[in-house]
Amino acid sequence: MTITSVAQWSTDQAQNTDIAGNNIDEGCSPAGINNAIRYMMAQIAATAIAEFGTVALLIADTTKTYSNTTAGDYIRTRAEGFSYLVAASGASDHHVTTVGALKLYVVPSDEGFNPMAFGANGLNGASDSAELQAAITAGGNYSGSLGKQAFLPTGLYQLSTTLTPSGYSTIEGCGPYASMFYNESAPIPTVPVFNPTAILLYAGFEKLGARGQKSFIECDMYIDNCRFSDISLYGMADCGFRFQGDLYTSEFHRVVIEASPKGIVCETLANCNTFYDLELKNLTDDGITLNGSEGLVFVSPRIEGSTVSSKAMFKLASGANHVLVKGGYFEGAHEY
């Protein structure tokens, strides 16, 4: 039998006497050895994973095209350790396109989709909006409706446009002061960090910070069973959160909103939501505005530092019912 693949090699070296019809048995001619080695080198080259030094070099590459690359091939970057799968030339759901017009899918790590793999720099030097959105969208589309998180490593991510989150997925950073949407030096007061364009279900926002935006999230859609955890917001132009649609059964853990006009604004119905360790510092307007609320629980909130005596810590409209505040610390000129 002619041996043409590694899978056909024997673990008994005495049985390995042929490679692609080239005799390599004892006493074979030198030409047989030469041809067998050449065949093996060609086979290895055909199956080897292409590597590039960095993501930037991969995206700028023009040598890899569909004339010498096949859909399903893998590509890696050495510096960052990212992996990519070559998409079909007619694909429209790919994540990255190189200068050579090669379309690639980012292969998620155990942590999720990293925007750096999409070309983000996280250095506050240029807008990372497109790359961040690509990672968030990929996470929401991954594995059907189950989703996979977008993971933001430590960095200052500058935005030029708002981001659209996906349900059934999580956007997670390395900490509220480590992974930041940072526009403090060039604020964009009309652009919230996130603005969902569809009903948002079972989404998570964790270990993230923001500076110099309109708000962290502004949403006129229905939100249900979402989680906001370890969020730090400073210098928002409007407020930390503005919910213009109904907010249901969501949780807020360790959210800090500082040096902004308002804290949290619920313009319609907020029902069965829980806020743990909420901190509002040095606000110039009402801390928490509830225009229509039922079954809200605030556990150990901390509201302090305002110099505006006419504003309220909790501003409750006539439609607000069953609001429980358990413990907490309140200091400054706000009225309760």
Summary of the structure (lengths in Angstrom):
residues: 336
radius of gyration: 27.5
end to end distance: 87.7
largest distance: 99.7
contacts: 1112
relative contact order: 0.06
helix: 14%
strand: 39%
